[in-house]
Protein backbone atom coordinates (compact mmCIF):
# COMPACT_ATOMS: atom_id res chain seq x y z
CA UNK A 1 0.00 0.00 0.00
CA UNK A 2 1.55 3.27 -1.08
CA UNK A 3 1.45 5.93 1.61
CA UNK A 4 0.43 8.61 -0.87
CA UNK A 5 -2.53 6.50 -2.09
CA UNK A 6 -4.41 7.36 1.10
CA UNK A 7 -4.17 11.11 0.51
CA UNK A 8 -6.48 12.56 -2.12
CA UNK A 9 -5.52 16.22 -1.81
CA UNK A 10 -3.18 18.56 0.01
CA UNK A 11 -4.59 22.06 0.46
CA UNK A 12 -2.44 25.13 1.05
CA UNK A 13 -2.92 27.46 4.00
CA UNK A 14 -4.93 29.85 1.80
CA UNK A 15 -7.19 27.09 0.51
CA UNK A 16 -7.64 25.70 4.03
CA UNK A 17 -8.67 29.08 5.42
CA UNK A 18 -11.25 29.40 2.62
CA UNK A 19 -12.70 26.06 3.85
CA UNK A 20 -13.06 27.64 7.31
CA UNK A 21 -9.90 26.28 8.95
CA UNK A 22 -7.93 28.21 11.54
CA UNK A 23 -5.76 30.91 9.95
CA UNK A 24 -2.70 29.44 11.68
CA UNK A 25 -3.18 26.17 9.81
CA UNK A 26 -0.20 25.38 7.58
CA UNK A 27 -1.88 22.86 5.30
CA UNK A 28 -4.81 20.46 5.20
CA UNK A 29 -4.84 16.86 4.04
CA UNK A 30 -7.88 15.18 2.52
CA UNK A 31 -8.15 11.41 2.85
CA UNK A 32 -9.20 9.18 -0.02
CA UNK A 33 -12.50 7.35 0.38
CA UNK A 34 -12.05 4.45 2.83
CA UNK A 35 -9.26 6.10 4.81
CA UNK A 36 -9.39 8.06 8.07
CA UNK A 37 -7.09 10.24 10.12
CA UNK A 38 -6.88 9.01 13.71
CA UNK A 39 -5.74 10.81 16.86
CA UNK A 40 -2.84 8.56 17.81
CA UNK A 41 0.26 7.76 15.81
CA UNK A 42 0.78 4.06 16.48
CA UNK A 43 1.27 1.08 14.26
CA UNK A 44 1.46 1.55 10.51
CA UNK A 45 1.60 5.14 9.32
CA UNK A 46 -1.25 4.55 6.90
CA UNK A 47 -3.60 1.60 6.88
CA UNK A 48 -6.90 0.96 5.18
CA UNK A 49 -9.94 0.54 7.44
CA UNK A 50 -11.97 -2.60 6.79
CA UNK A 51 -15.74 -2.88 7.24
CA UNK A 52 -15.27 -4.72 10.56
CA UNK A 53 -13.17 -1.84 11.94
CA UNK A 54 -15.31 1.00 10.66
CA UNK A 55 -17.23 2.59 13.52
CA UNK A 56 -14.98 1.15 16.24
CA UNK A 57 -13.66 3.61 18.83
CA UNK A 58 -10.25 4.20 17.24
CA UNK A 59 -11.67 4.27 13.71
CA UNK A 60 -14.58 6.57 14.37
CA UNK A 61 -13.29 9.18 16.81
CA UNK A 62 -11.52 11.23 14.14
CA UNK A 63 -13.27 10.49 10.89
CA UNK A 64 -12.64 13.99 9.66
CA UNK A 65 -10.69 14.37 6.52
CA UNK A 66 -13.10 14.80 3.63
CA UNK A 67 -13.83 18.04 1.85
CA UNK A 68 -17.31 19.43 2.58
CA UNK A 69 -17.40 20.43 -1.11
CA UNK A 70 -17.77 16.77 -2.12
CA UNK A 71 -21.20 15.62 -3.26
CA UNK A 72 -23.18 13.55 -0.75
CA UNK A 73 -20.96 14.65 2.16
CA UNK A 74 -22.77 13.76 5.39
CA UNK A 75 -22.17 13.98 9.10
CA UNK A 76 -23.99 12.74 12.18
CA UNK A 77 -25.37 14.66 15.15
CA UNK A 78 -26.65 12.89 18.26
CA UNK A 79 -28.23 14.95 21.03
CA UNK A 80 -29.97 14.09 24.28
CA UNK A 81 -30.90 15.79 27.52
CA UNK A 82 -33.44 18.29 28.86
CA UNK A 83 -35.49 19.80 26.08
CA UNK A 84 -34.33 17.37 23.40
CA UNK A 85 -37.13 15.25 21.91
CA UNK A 86 -36.48 11.60 22.83
CA UNK A 87 -36.16 9.23 19.89
CA UNK A 88 -36.72 11.92 17.28
CA UNK A 89 -34.93 11.41 13.98
CA UNK A 90 -34.38 14.22 11.56
CA UNK A 91 -33.91 13.00 8.01
CA UNK A 92 -31.41 15.65 7.03
CA UNK A 93 -29.90 18.89 8.26
CA UNK A 94 -26.98 21.02 7.18
CA UNK A 95 -23.64 21.10 8.97
CA UNK A 96 -23.89 24.90 9.25
CA UNK A 97 -27.07 24.40 11.32
CA UNK A 98 -25.17 22.70 14.14
CA UNK A 99 -23.51 25.85 15.56
CA UNK A 100 -26.75 27.84 16.01
CA UNK A 101 -28.41 24.70 17.41
CA UNK A 102 -25.61 24.23 19.96
CA UNK A 103 -25.86 27.93 20.84
CA UNK A 104 -29.58 27.45 21.52
CA UNK A 105 -28.93 24.38 23.68
CA UNK A 106 -26.31 26.31 25.66
CA UNK A 107 -28.49 29.42 25.93
CA UNK A 108 -25.90 31.68 24.31
CA UNK A 109 -27.78 34.95 23.91
CA UNK A 110 -24.95 36.79 22.12
CA UNK A 111 -24.54 34.21 19.36
CA UNK A 112 -24.47 35.97 15.95
CA UNK A 113 -27.77 35.99 14.08
CA UNK A 114 -26.36 36.84 10.63
CA UNK A 115 -24.96 33.38 9.79
CA UNK A 116 -25.73 30.79 7.13
CA UNK A 117 -27.12 28.20 9.57
CA UNK A 118 -30.42 28.04 11.44
CA UNK A 119 -31.52 26.33 14.65
CA UNK A 120 -32.68 22.75 14.04
CA UNK A 121 -35.99 23.33 15.84
CA UNK A 122 -37.27 19.81 15.06
CA UNK A 123 -34.70 18.50 17.54
CA UNK A 124 -36.47 20.02 20.54
CA UNK A 125 -39.57 19.02 22.52
CA UNK A 126 -42.80 20.85 21.86
CA UNK A 127 -42.95 24.12 23.76
CA UNK A 128 -39.28 24.91 23.20
CA UNK A 129 -35.98 24.05 24.78
CA UNK A 130 -35.81 26.91 27.28
CA UNK A 131 -39.25 26.03 28.72
CA UNK A 132 -38.23 22.40 29.22
CA UNK A 133 -34.92 23.30 30.87
CA UNK A 134 -36.60 25.81 33.19
CA UNK A 135 -39.03 23.09 34.39
CA UNK A 136 -36.13 21.03 35.73
Secondary structure, 3 states (H helix, E strand, C coil): CCHHHHEEEEEEHHHHHHHCCCCCCCEEEEECCCCCCCCCCCCCCCCCCCCCCCCCHHHHCCCCCCCCCCCCCCCCCCCCCCCECCCCCCCCCCCCHHHHHHHHHHCCCCCCCCCCCCCCHHHECCCCHHHHHHHC
